Amino acid sequence: MFQGQLITIFIAPAAGQPMDEIGQVLAVPGKGLEGDRYFTGRGNYSDKPGPDREVTLIEIEALQALEQEGGIHLAPASARRNLVTQGVPLNHLVGREFQVGEVTLRGVRLCEPCNYLAGLTQAQVLPALVHRGGLRAQVVAGGILRAGDVITDD
């Protein structure tokens, strides 16, 4: 059991567009985050639909470790994940439901780094983010996600 926090929310209107930091967003089952590229079908991988395209999460601790261990600075927006968390063991949530404020998410699979991310940032993020690139999740019960929301697995 854990209790963490949603630090920041990001969406992008289309593939390759900068991630916009927002204070809150509507999470919709079967669609994802309102206004995000995958919600509208304009994401880089939208031709491969599935529940693992609805929401992506990354731990702020993973981004901090990149800088401390390898001198790689990757700003939260540059990681291309929707939700930045703190105090949440994301790898342990594959196959499990968890709460982010009023929203219920289910971890689908790890969000390993890809060549697309490396092309937008730097090649060194590929090996540095293996097994700590975040989590792909689906929206089970929708609602409003807000920066500062508590995240729990109970």
KOLLUM-376114 format. One record per residue (C-alpha): residue number from 0; y, x, z. Coordinates in steps of 0.02 Angstrom, whole numbers, padded with zeros to 5 digits. Example, Ala and Ser with C-alpha at 12.3 -4.5 7.8 and 13.67 -1.06 7.14 Angstrom:
2
   k     c2     c1     c3
   0 -00225  00615  00390
   1 -00053  00684  00357
This chain:
154
   k     c2     c1     c3
   0  00000  00000  00000
   1  00175  00063 -00040
   2  00354  00007 -00047
   3  00468  00086 -00176
   4  00625  00041 -00269
   5  00684  00002 -00444
   6  00822  00130 -00471
   7  00881  00096 -00648
   8  00847 -00024 -00793
   9  00861  00028 -00976
  10  00842 -00066 -01139
  11  00874 -00016 -01320
  12  00915 -00140 -01458
  13  00809 -00051 -01590
  14  00696  00099 -01618
  15  00787  00264 -01598
  16  00944  00183 -01527
  17  01013  00250 -01363
  18  00947  00169 -01206
  19  01078  00061 -01122
  20  01083  00056 -00932
  21  01098 -00121 -00867
  22  01104 -00195 -00693
  23  00982 -00336 -00723
  24  00870 -00408 -00858
  25  00759 -00559 -00886
  26  00572 -00516 -00893
  27  00473 -00639 -00998
  28  00281 -00650 -00999
  29  00211 -00606 -01170
  30  00378 -00536 -01230
  31  00445 -00405 -01110
  32  00627 -00373 -01067
  33  00757 -00483 -01151
  34  00861 -00382 -01273
  35  00742 -00234 -01281
  36  00675 -00169 -01447
  37  00497 -00226 -01410
  38  00554 -00399 -01354
  39  00636 -00421 -01525
  40  00499 -00331 -01625
  41  00616 -00187 -01673
  42  00529 -00047 -01578
  43  00450  00106 -01657
  44  00276  00041 -01616
  45  00309 -00145 -01638
  46  00181 -00149 -01779
  47  00050 -00121 -01643
  48  00087 -00268 -01528
  49  00004 -00292 -01360
  50  00039 -00316 -01176
  51  00067 -00129 -01155
  52  00228 -00142 -01256
  53  00314 -00264 -01137
  54  00381 -00145 -01002
  55  00374  00041 -00971
  56  00407  00127 -00805
  57  00432  00308 -00751
  58  00451  00389 -00580
  59  00617  00477 -00545
  60  00509  00603 -00452
  61  00422  00651 -00616
  62  00589  00684 -00700
  63  00647  00788 -00552
  64  00484  00887 -00557
  65  00512  00929 -00741
  66  00675  01013 -00697
  67  00611  01100 -00540
  68  00449  01163 -00617
  69  00497  01200 -00796
  70  00685  01195 -00808
  71  00673  01044 -00924
  72  00816  00922 -00895
  73  00769  00749 -00956
  74  00895  00617 -00909
  75  00817  00450 -00860
  76  00885  00366 -01018
  77  00811  00504 -01127
  78  00637  00469 -01058
  79  00642  00305 -01159
  80  00564  00203 -01018
  81  00633  00034 -00963
  82  00619  00049 -00774
  83  00650  00203 -00668
  84  00564  00193 -00499
  85  00568  00290 -00337
  86  00427  00300 -00211
  87  00301  00212 -00325
  88  00134  00296 -00372
  89  00131  00228 -00550
  90 -00033  00310 -00603
  91 -00123  00210 -00467
  92 -00062  00045 -00538
  93 -00167  00044 -00697
  94 -00266 -00118 -00692
  95 -00171 -00184 -00541
  96 -00035 -00313 -00513
  97  00124 -00267 -00419
  98  00291 -00345 -00378
  99  00462 -00287 -00436
 100  00580 -00403 -00345
 101  00534 -00579 -00403
 102  00435 -00517 -00554
 103  00248 -00484 -00558
 104  00189 -00345 -00673
 105  00015 -00281 -00713
 106 -00013 -00098 -00754
 107 -00102 -00086 -00923
 108 -00115  00101 -00957
 109 -00027  00266 -00930
 110  00124  00297 -01040
 111  00083  00472 -01100
 112  00218  00569 -01192
 113  00213  00560 -01382
 114  00280  00656 -01531
 115  00413  00523 -01555
 116  00484  00560 -01381
 117  00472  00747 -01414
 118  00567  00725 -01578
 119  00708  00633 -01490
 120  00716  00759 -01346
 121  00622  00925 -01348
 122  00443  00980 -01383
 123  00418  01045 -01206
 124  00414  00867 -01137
 125  00241  00839 -01213
 126  00141  00955 -01099
 127  00261  00933 -00953
 128  00240  00744 -00946
 129  00052  00732 -00971
 130 -00016  00612 -00839
 131  00158  00584 -00768
 132  00247  00504 -00915
 133  00244  00335 -00832
 134  00157  00168 -00846
 135  00145  00032 -00977
 136  00144 -00140 -00900
 137  00141 -00323 -00946
 138  00243 -00463 -00869
 139  00126 -00580 -00775
 140  00259 -00689 -00691
 141  00435 -00676 -00758
 142  00606 -00680 -00682
 143  00759 -00571 -00660
 144  00736 -00385 -00627
 145  00882 -00305 -00536
 146  00922 -00124 -00502
 147  00885 -00099 -00318
 148  00737 -00220 -00315
 149  00595 -00175 -00197
 150  00429 -00132 -00278
 151  00267 -00169 -00184
 152  00083 -00187 -00223
 153  00041 -00321 -00095
